[in-house]
Amino acid sequence: MSVEYPPIYSRKRLFQWTKSFLRKYNIKPKDRLSQSFLINPKMLYEIGYWLEKLSVNKNETICEIGSGIGIITYYLVANEYKVLAIEIDSKLANASYELFKRFKRVVLINADALEIPFNCNTIVSNTPFHISSQLLLKIARSNNVSKAILVFQKDVVERIVAKPGTKEYGRLSIIMQQVFDLKRGSIYSPSSFYPKPKVSTQLIILVRKNEYGLLYYKLEEITRVLFTERRKKALSVISRKLRLSKSAIRELGIDDKVRVYQLSPEIFVKIASYMRDSL
């Protein structure tokens, strides 16, 4: 039986192919796994643009997280990249294996990406929405990953790039901004996927600028604790939660009136550095 590969240069045909592929393998997208498949070629082109701009070597293996029915996988291999495709859903993984079993440049594994090491320099992902924060933190902790091109809900991207004092600002903003240089890509409407998600999505590009070590471990720890009281005055929250004297806190440059969510990432790093050096 001949294999019909994703028609990645036509939105209409890609939509039709996706529905046909799902019917062929009796696959019903699972809400609990945030399964929504890309059908907009423009997003594929943008992923390709960033791979070139970031000088990703075609001899290295790209890790694709949540490879689904293989649309991004096929785009990558059609452009001569090597791909390690990771898919948690065994039914999707088996169907994709039939699609790619003749391709030497694709290795497909049925696994939970959060449970295995990322042995790659570059990650690409149409990220399952329900693991967004967990995946971002795992990428941050994986020092061998230097670049990532990720598709998230637009509100997740806004949280990543948020400035101090805004409602979106939080521990994810601080950690990601300290570990990576960040670049926002294009915004895509729900009609770019099948089935349609409820919200728009956006690309974000991560380029590592700092290795994750004890300092960032402490940064994760203190932001997790302090942001439970994000709107309270930082001086009292830090003193109570981290057991630091108010004089020591003031020496870190923290004003008596400023609130937790108004502290800059640099101030949080100063706190983390102080805590690390106090061990």
C-alpha positions as CSV (number, residue, x, y, z in Angstrom):
1,M,0.0,0.0,0.0
2,S,1.4,3.4,-1.0
3,V,1.9,6.0,1.8
4,E,0.4,9.4,1.4
5,Y,2.6,12.0,3.2
6,P,1.4,15.3,4.6
7,P,0.8,17.9,1.8
8,I,2.7,20.5,3.7
9,Y,2.5,23.3,1.1
10,S,-1.4,23.6,1.0
11,R,-3.5,24.5,4.0
12,K,-6.7,23.0,2.4
13,R,-5.0,19.7,1.4
14,L,-3.2,19.5,4.8
15,F,-6.6,19.8,6.6
16,Q,-8.1,17.1,4.4
17,W,-5.1,14.9,4.8
18,T,-5.3,15.3,8.6
19,K,-8.9,14.2,8.8
20,S,-8.3,11.3,6.4
21,F,-5.3,10.1,8.5
22,L,-7.2,10.3,11.7
23,R,-10.1,8.3,10.1
24,K,-7.7,5.7,8.6
25,Y,-6.2,4.9,12.0
26,N,-9.5,5.4,14.0
27,I,-7.9,8.2,16.1
28,K,-10.0,10.6,18.1
29,P,-8.1,13.5,19.4
30,K,-7.9,13.5,23.2
31,D,-8.6,16.6,25.2
32,R,-6.7,15.4,28.2
33,L,-3.5,15.2,26.0
34,S,-4.2,18.6,24.4
35,Q,-4.2,17.0,21.0
36,S,-4.7,19.6,18.3
37,F,-2.8,19.1,15.0
38,L,-1.1,21.9,13.0
39,I,-2.7,22.5,9.5
40,N,-1.3,25.9,8.7
41,P,1.8,25.7,6.4
42,K,2.8,29.2,7.4
43,M,3.7,28.0,10.8
44,L,5.9,25.3,9.3
45,Y,7.6,27.9,7.2
46,E,8.2,30.0,10.3
47,I,9.7,27.1,12.1
48,G,12.0,26.5,9.1
49,Y,12.9,30.2,9.1
50,W,14.1,30.1,12.7
51,L,16.0,26.8,12.2
52,E,18.0,28.5,9.5
53,K,18.4,31.8,11.4
54,L,19.7,29.9,14.4
55,S,22.1,28.0,12.2
56,V,20.8,24.6,13.3
57,N,23.1,22.0,11.7
58,K,21.3,19.4,9.5
59,N,23.7,16.7,10.8
60,E,22.5,17.2,14.4
61,T,19.3,15.6,15.7
62,I,16.3,17.8,16.5
63,C,14.1,16.6,19.3
64,E,10.4,17.1,18.5
65,I,8.2,17.0,21.6
66,G,4.6,15.8,21.0
67,S,5.1,14.8,17.4
68,G,1.4,13.8,17.0
69,I,0.5,12.6,13.5
70,G,3.9,13.7,12.1
71,I,3.2,17.0,10.2
72,I,6.1,18.9,11.7
73,T,8.2,15.8,11.6
74,Y,7.6,15.4,7.9
75,Y,8.4,19.1,7.3
76,L,11.7,18.7,9.1
77,V,12.8,15.6,7.3
78,A,11.7,17.0,4.0
79,N,14.1,19.8,4.7
80,E,16.9,17.3,5.4
81,Y,16.9,17.6,9.2
82,K,17.3,14.5,11.5
83,V,14.5,14.1,13.9
84,L,13.9,12.3,17.2
85,A,10.1,12.4,17.5
86,I,8.7,11.8,20.9
87,E,5.0,11.0,21.3
88,I,3.3,9.9,24.5
89,D,0.1,8.5,22.8
90,S,0.8,5.0,21.7
91,K,-1.9,5.0,19.0
92,L,-0.5,8.2,17.4
93,A,3.0,6.8,17.7
94,N,2.1,3.6,16.0
95,A,0.3,5.4,13.2
96,S,3.3,7.8,12.7
97,Y,5.7,4.8,12.6
98,E,3.8,3.6,9.5
99,L,4.3,7.0,8.0
100,F,8.1,7.2,8.7
101,K,9.4,3.7,8.8
102,R,11.2,4.1,5.5
103,F,13.0,7.3,6.7
104,K,16.5,6.8,8.1
105,R,16.5,10.4,9.3
106,V,13.6,9.9,11.7
107,V,13.6,8.0,15.0
108,L,10.2,7.8,16.7
109,I,9.8,6.8,20.3
110,N,6.6,6.3,22.3
111,A,7.4,8.0,25.6
112,D,6.5,10.8,28.0
113,A,8.9,13.6,27.1
114,L,8.9,14.8,30.7
115,E,10.3,11.5,31.9
116,I,13.3,11.1,29.5
117,P,16.5,13.1,29.1
118,F,16.7,15.6,26.3
119,N,19.9,14.4,24.5
120,C,19.8,17.1,21.8
121,N,20.9,20.6,21.1
122,T,17.6,21.9,19.6
123,I,14.0,21.3,20.5
124,V,10.9,21.9,18.3
125,S,7.4,21.5,19.6
126,N,3.8,22.2,19.0
127,T,3.6,21.9,22.7
128,P,0.7,20.0,24.4
129,F,-0.9,22.9,26.3
130,H,-1.3,20.9,29.6
131,I,2.5,20.5,30.0
132,S,3.6,24.0,29.0
133,S,5.1,25.1,32.3
134,Q,6.6,21.6,33.1
135,L,8.2,21.4,29.6
136,L,9.7,24.9,29.8
137,L,11.3,24.2,33.2
138,K,12.7,20.9,32.0
139,I,14.2,22.6,29.0
140,A,15.7,25.3,31.2
141,R,17.3,22.5,33.4
142,S,18.6,20.6,30.4
143,N,21.9,22.4,29.7
144,N,22.7,20.5,26.5
145,V,19.6,22.2,25.0
146,S,20.7,25.5,23.6
147,K,17.8,26.4,21.3
148,A,14.1,25.8,21.2
149,I,11.3,26.8,18.8
150,L,8.0,26.3,20.6
151,V,4.3,26.8,20.0
152,F,2.3,27.7,23.0
153,Q,-1.0,29.3,23.9
154,K,-0.6,33.0,23.5
155,D,-1.2,33.6,27.2
156,V,1.7,31.3,28.1
157,V,4.0,33.3,25.8
158,E,2.8,36.5,27.5
159,R,3.7,35.0,30.9
160,I,7.2,34.1,29.7
161,V,8.0,37.6,28.5
162,A,6.0,39.5,31.2
163,K,7.5,42.5,32.9
164,P,7.5,43.1,36.7
165,G,4.3,44.6,38.1
166,T,2.0,43.1,35.5
167,K,-0.6,40.4,36.2
168,E,1.2,37.9,33.8
169,Y,4.5,38.3,35.6
170,G,5.5,35.3,37.8
171,R,8.1,32.7,38.4
172,L,8.0,31.4,34.9
173,S,8.8,34.9,33.6
174,I,11.8,35.2,35.9
175,I,13.4,31.8,35.3
176,M,13.0,31.8,31.5
177,Q,14.2,35.4,31.2
178,Q,17.3,34.6,33.2
179,V,18.2,31.4,31.4
180,F,17.3,32.3,27.8
181,D,17.3,35.1,25.3
182,L,13.7,35.2,24.1
183,K,12.1,36.2,20.8
184,R,8.4,36.2,20.1
185,G,7.2,34.8,16.8
186,S,3.9,35.1,14.9
187,I,0.4,34.7,16.4
188,Y,-1.8,32.0,14.9
189,S,-5.6,31.8,15.2
190,P,-7.4,28.6,16.3
191,S,-8.2,27.8,12.7
192,S,-4.5,26.9,12.2
193,F,-5.2,23.6,14.0
194,Y,-7.5,20.7,13.9
195,P,-9.5,20.3,16.1
196,K,-9.5,24.0,16.8
197,P,-8.3,25.0,20.2
198,K,-10.2,27.6,22.2
199,V,-7.4,30.2,22.1
200,S,-4.8,31.7,19.7
201,T,-1.2,30.4,19.8
202,Q,2.2,31.9,19.3
203,L,5.7,30.9,18.5
204,I,8.5,31.7,21.0
205,I,12.2,31.1,20.4
206,L,14.6,30.3,23.2
207,V,18.4,30.7,23.0
208,R,20.3,29.7,26.1
209,K,22.5,32.4,27.6
210,N,23.1,30.9,31.0
211,E,23.7,27.3,32.2
212,Y,21.3,26.0,34.8
213,G,23.1,25.3,38.1
214,L,22.7,25.8,41.8
215,L,21.9,29.5,41.4
216,Y,18.9,28.8,39.2
217,Y,17.9,25.8,41.4
218,K,17.7,28.3,44.3
219,L,15.9,30.8,42.0
220,E,13.2,28.2,41.2
221,E,12.9,27.4,44.9
222,I,12.5,31.0,46.2
223,T,10.1,32.1,43.4
224,R,7.9,29.1,44.1
225,V,7.7,30.2,47.8
226,L,7.5,33.9,47.3
227,F,4.9,34.0,44.6
228,T,2.3,32.3,46.8
229,E,2.0,35.8,48.3
230,R,2.7,37.8,45.1
231,R,0.7,41.0,46.1
232,K,2.1,41.3,49.6
233,K,5.0,43.5,50.6
234,A,8.2,41.8,49.6
235,L,10.1,42.8,52.7
236,S,7.8,41.0,55.1
237,V,7.2,38.0,52.8
238,I,11.0,37.4,52.2
239,S,11.7,37.8,55.9
240,R,9.0,35.4,57.0
241,K,9.3,32.8,54.2
242,L,13.1,32.8,53.7
243,R,14.0,33.7,57.3
244,L,16.2,36.6,56.3
245,S,16.7,39.7,58.5
246,K,15.1,42.8,57.2
247,S,18.4,44.6,57.2
248,A,19.9,41.9,54.9
249,I,16.9,42.2,52.6
250,R,17.3,46.0,52.4
251,E,21.0,45.5,51.5
252,L,19.9,43.5,48.5
253,G,18.2,46.7,47.2
254,I,14.6,45.9,48.2
255,D,12.5,48.8,49.1
256,D,10.1,48.6,52.1
257,K,7.0,49.3,50.0
258,V,7.6,47.2,46.9
259,R,5.5,44.1,46.5
260,V,6.7,40.6,45.5
261,Y,5.3,40.8,41.9
262,Q,7.0,44.2,41.4
263,L,10.6,42.8,42.0
264,S,12.7,42.6,38.9
265,P,14.3,39.3,37.8
266,E,17.7,40.7,38.7
267,I,16.6,41.2,42.3
268,F,15.3,37.7,42.5
269,V,18.7,36.5,41.3
270,K,20.4,38.6,44.0
271,I,18.2,36.8,46.6
272,A,19.0,33.4,45.1
273,S,22.7,34.2,45.1
274,Y,22.6,35.3,48.7
275,M,20.7,32.1,49.7
276,R,23.2,29.9,47.7
277,D,26.2,31.6,49.3
278,S,24.7,31.1,52.7
279,L,24.5,27.3,52.3
